[in-house]
Amino acid sequence: MKKSLHRLALVVLIAFATVGCNAFKTMSKLKSSQGKPYEMIVVCDQAEWTGEVGDSLRAVFTAPVPYLNQIEPLFDVMRVLPRGFTGMIADHRNILKVLVDPAVPTAEAAVQYDVTAEPQIVVTLQAPSDSAMVAYVSENRDNLVHVFEQAERDRAIKTNKTYNNSGIEAAIRTTFGVDMRVPKGYILADQQPDFIWARYEYPTASQGFFVYSYPYEGPQSLSPEALFAARNKFAARIPGPSDGSYMITSDAFEPGYRVFRLEGRLWCEMRGFWDVHGDFMGGPFVSFSTVDTKTNRVFTLDCYVYAPDLNKPRKRNYLRGLEHLLYTVSFPEADSTPQP
């Protein structure tokens, strides 16, 4: 199955290269795609959907989003039969086609963009048997999820760059010497020499982020313990609804921690839950920290969501909208960040 994994990765790269070329087109005759963010149409025969193939697909694409204080799937999946894949359904933003055919020589995947509408991604999986399809999906689950998540992220980033908040962007640039795209709708709630807080208020929810920096004192500055302590120090500057209350990091569940690279820069991610000291509020958060070697300071982008109404849009979408901010962060000069 290793050969199939490489093939998927190659096809994905080719598809993105094609999209880059299409970006130079000034006009498009395609319709606008249908559906909400993180919705997915699966085109699959009944026999496969009710069998092992369907079980495998649901295990991958409806797996719970980690570190949310309610169960929400990675994607909202809707299945249609091949004969029902017409009209507006065929114009959906995220489409996964599943074909099991003995005439197919080997299990593989193909990725297409903007087939009948835009922005749109269409992934086609084909295999000679149910068992081959299940094995392929299992082996490539991370790649399959990634290609759909990246398509959603690219759409959001494109919108953020078009409809941006230049005032908050200027405040971040002035305070930290860092460029970051911030969507319209956010308001600047607080600005200090080492701290900026911005929030976006909805009738029944709130999403926000705060950016802060402090001296880098060696690899220990990026340890989970150090990042936890730094987060509590700066989160305390965000007031709660009652007098004397403020945000803290919940210690009921240990935050998740991982290190990854994005465009050559090393980042440390911490993901968990926040509470309010002195009041009853809370929700999920994710923070991203790196070292700005030009200033020798730790730079952190911390994102949080408060959405107590279970009947409104998913926490997943609020949090992912904040996570997309990371992919717009750029430092004035490329540098090599130290290993933690």
C-alpha positions in Angstrom: 0.0 0.0 0.0 3.0 2.3 0.2 2.9 2.7 -3.5 -0.7 4.0 -3.3 0.3 6.5 -0.6 2.9 8.0 -2.9 0.5 8.1 -5.8 -2.0 10.1 -3.8 0.6 12.6 -2.7 1.8 13.0 -6.3 -1.7 13.5 -7.6 -2.4 16.1 -4.9 0.7 18.1 -5.8 -0.1 18.0 -9.5 -3.6 19.2 -8.8 -2.4 22.1 -6.6 0.0 23.1 -9.3 -2.8 23.3 -11.8 -4.8 25.5 -9.5 -1.9 27.9 -9.2 -1.9 28.3 -13.0 -5.7 28.9 -13.0 -5.2 31.7 -10.6 -4.0 34.0 -13.4 -7.4 33.8 -15.1 -9.3 37.1 -14.6 -12.8 35.7 -15.2 -14.5 32.4 -14.6 -17.7 31.0 -16.2 -18.2 28.5 -13.5 -21.1 28.7 -11.0 -20.5 29.3 -7.3 -20.2 26.1 -5.4 -22.9 25.0 -2.9 -22.7 23.9 0.7 -21.3 25.1 4.0 -17.7 24.9 5.2 -16.7 21.3 6.2 -19.7 19.8 4.5 -19.0 16.8 2.2 -21.0 14.9 -0.4 -20.0 11.2 -0.7 -21.1 9.6 -4.0 -21.3 5.9 -3.3 -23.4 2.9 -4.2 -25.7 1.5 -1.5 -23.8 -1.8 -1.2 -20.5 -0.1 -0.4 -22.1 2.5 1.8 -23.8 0.0 4.1 -20.8 -2.3 4.2 -17.1 -2.1 5.2 -16.3 0.7 2.7 -18.9 3.0 4.2 -17.8 2.1 7.7 -14.2 3.0 6.8 -15.2 6.3 5.2 -17.3 7.3 8.2 -14.5 6.4 10.6 -12.2 8.7 8.7 -14.3 11.7 7.8 -16.7 11.8 10.8 -14.1 11.1 13.4 -14.5 13.5 16.4 -12.6 16.8 16.3 -10.1 16.6 19.2 -10.2 19.0 22.1 -13.8 20.2 21.7 -16.1 20.2 24.8 -18.8 18.5 22.7 -18.6 15.8 20.1 -18.4 17.2 16.5 -17.2 15.4 13.4 -14.3 16.4 11.2 -16.8 16.8 8.3 -20.6 16.8 8.0 -21.0 13.9 5.5 -24.0 13.5 3.3 -24.2 10.4 1.0 -25.9 10.3 -2.4 -26.3 7.5 -5.0 -24.5 8.0 -8.3 -27.8 8.5 -10.1 -28.6 11.3 -7.7 -25.4 13.1 -8.3 -26.9 15.9 -10.5 -27.8 19.5 -10.4 -26.9 21.5 -7.4 -25.5 18.5 -5.6 -22.9 18.1 -8.3 -21.9 21.8 -7.6 -21.0 21.1 -4.0 -17.8 22.5 -2.6 -16.5 19.1 -1.3 -17.1 15.9 -3.2 -15.8 12.4 -2.6 -16.6 9.8 -5.3 -16.2 6.1 -4.5 -16.0 3.5 -7.3 -15.5 -0.2 -6.7 -15.0 -2.0 -10.0 -13.1 -5.3 -10.7 -11.8 -3.8 -13.9 -9.8 -1.2 -12.0 -6.2 -2.6 -11.7 -5.3 -1.1 -8.4 -6.6 1.2 -5.6 -5.8 4.8 -6.2 -7.1 8.4 -5.9 -7.4 11.4 -8.2 -8.0 15.0 -7.2 -9.7 17.7 -9.3 -10.6 21.3 -8.7 -13.4 23.5 -9.9 -15.0 20.8 -12.1 -18.5 22.2 -12.3 -18.4 25.1 -9.8 -15.8 27.1 -7.8 -14.3 26.8 -5.3 -14.7 23.1 -5.5 -12.6 19.9 -4.8 -13.5 16.5 -6.2 -11.6 13.5 -4.9 -12.3 10.2 -6.7 -11.3 6.9 -5.0 -11.4 3.7 -7.1 -10.4 0.1 -6.2 -11.0 -3.4 -7.7 -12.7 -4.7 -4.5 -14.2 -3.6 -1.2 -11.3 -5.0 0.7 -8.8 -3.1 -1.5 -10.8 0.1 -1.0 -10.9 -0.3 2.8 -7.2 -1.0 2.9 -6.5 2.1 0.8 -8.7 4.4 2.9 -7.1 3.1 6.1 -3.5 3.6 4.7 -4.2 7.0 3.4 -6.6 8.4 5.9 -4.4 11.3 6.9 -3.8 12.4 3.3 -7.5 12.2 2.5 -8.5 14.4 5.4 -5.6 16.8 4.7 -6.5 17.4 1.1 -10.1 18.4 2.0 -9.0 20.5 5.0 -6.4 22.3 2.9 -9.1 23.1 0.3 -11.2 24.7 3.0 -8.3 26.5 4.5 -7.2 27.9 1.2 -10.7 29.2 0.5 -10.8 30.9 3.9 -7.4 32.5 3.5 -8.3 33.9 0.1 -11.4 35.5 1.6 -9.4 36.9 4.6 -6.9 38.5 2.3 -9.7 40.1 0.2 -11.8 41.3 3.1 -9.3 42.1 5.8 -9.1 44.4 8.8 -6.2 46.7 8.0 -6.3 48.4 11.4 -5.7 45.3 13.5 -3.1 44.1 11.0 -1.2 47.5 11.4 -1.4 47.1 15.2 0.2 43.6 15.0 2.8 44.8 12.6 3.7 47.8 14.8 3.8 45.9 18.1 5.5 42.7 17.0 7.1 43.4 13.6 5.0 40.5 12.1 2.5 40.5 9.3 -0.8 38.7 9.7 -4.1 38.8 7.8 -7.1 39.4 10.0 -10.6 39.2 8.6 -13.1 42.0 8.8 -15.5 41.8 11.8 -12.9 41.6 14.5 -12.5 44.5 16.9 -9.3 45.5 18.7 -10.1 44.9 22.4 -6.7 45.7 23.9 -3.2 46.7 22.9 -0.1 46.7 25.0 3.6 46.8 24.2 3.7 42.9 24.3 0.1 42.0 23.9 -2.8 42.4 21.5 -6.3 41.1 21.9 -8.9 41.0 19.1 -12.4 39.5 19.2 -15.3 38.8 16.9 -18.7 38.8 18.7 -21.8 36.9 17.4 -25.3 36.9 18.9 -24.7 33.5 20.6 -20.9 33.0 20.3 -17.6 34.7 20.5 -14.2 33.9 18.9 -11.0 35.7 19.5 -7.3 35.6 19.5 -4.5 37.3 21.5 -0.9 37.7 20.3 1.9 38.1 22.8 5.7 37.9 23.0 8.4 37.5 25.7 12.1 36.9 25.8 13.4 33.6 24.5 15.7 32.0 27.1 16.6 28.7 25.4 14.9 25.5 24.4 13.1 25.3 27.7 11.1 28.4 26.7 9.2 26.1 24.2 8.5 23.3 26.6 4.9 22.4 27.4 5.3 23.6 31.0 6.7 27.0 29.9 4.1 27.6 27.3 1.3 26.6 29.8 2.7 29.2 32.3 3.1 31.9 29.6 -0.5 31.3 28.4 -1.9 31.8 31.9 0.2 34.9 32.4 -1.1 36.6 29.3 -4.6 35.1 29.3 -5.2 36.8 32.7 -5.3 40.1 30.8 -8.6 39.0 29.2 -11.3 39.9 31.7 -14.3 37.7 32.4 -18.0 38.9 32.7 -17.9 39.6 36.4 -15.6 41.9 38.5 -12.2 40.3 39.1 -12.7 37.4 36.8 -10.3 36.5 34.0 -9.3 33.8 31.6 -7.1 30.8 32.7 -6.1 27.5 31.1 -8.2 24.6 32.4 -6.2 22.1 34.4 -9.0 19.5 34.2 -7.6 18.1 31.0 -3.9 18.2 30.1 -3.4 20.2 26.9 -2.1 18.5 23.9 1.4 19.5 22.6 3.1 18.9 19.3 6.0 20.5 17.3 5.7 21.0 13.5 7.2 23.0 10.7 5.3 25.4 8.5 7.2 26.7 5.5 10.5 25.9 7.2 9.6 27.6 10.5 9.3 25.5 13.7 6.1 26.0 15.7 4.9 24.5 18.9 1.1 23.9 19.2 -0.8 23.6 22.4 -4.4 22.6 22.3 -6.9 22.3 25.2 -9.6 24.1 27.2 -9.9 27.5 28.9 -11.9 28.6 31.9 -12.7 31.8 33.6 -11.4 32.3 37.1 -14.2 33.7 39.2 -17.0 32.9 36.8 -18.6 30.0 34.8 -17.4 30.2 31.2 -15.1 28.1 29.1 -14.3 26.6 25.7 -11.6 25.2 23.4 -8.3 27.0 22.6 -5.3 26.4 20.4 -2.0 28.3 20.6 0.9 28.4 18.2 4.4 29.6 19.4 7.6 30.1 17.6 10.9 32.1 18.1 11.5 35.3 16.3 15.3 35.1 16.1 15.5 38.7 14.9 14.3 39.9 18.3 15.1 36.7 20.3 11.6 36.6 21.6 8.9 33.9 21.7 5.9 34.9 19.5 2.5 33.3 20.3 -0.8 33.4 18.5 -3.5 32.1 20.9 -7.0 31.4 19.6 -10.2 30.7 21.7 -13.9 30.1 21.1 -16.9 30.5 23.3 -20.1 29.0 21.9 -22.5 27.6 24.5 -25.5 27.2 22.2 -25.4 23.7 20.8 -28.0 24.5 18.2 -25.9 27.1 16.4 -23.0 26.7 14.0 -20.4 24.3 15.2 -17.5 25.1 17.5 -15.4 23.3 14.9 -15.9 26.0 12.3 -15.3 28.8 14.7 -12.0 27.2 15.9 -10.8 26.3 12.4 -11.5 29.9 11.2 -9.1 31.0 13.9 -6.5 28.3 13.1 -6.4 29.6 9.5 -4.8 32.9 10.9 -1.6 31.0 11.4 -1.2 30.4 7.7 -1.2 34.2 7.1 1.6 34.9 9.6 4.9 36.0 8.1 8.1 37.4 9.6 9.9 40.2 7.8 13.0 38.1 7.2 13.3 34.3 6.9 15.3 32.8 9.8 16.1 29.4 11.2 14.3 28.8 14.4 16.0 26.8 17.1 14.9 23.3 18.1 13.0 23.0 21.4 
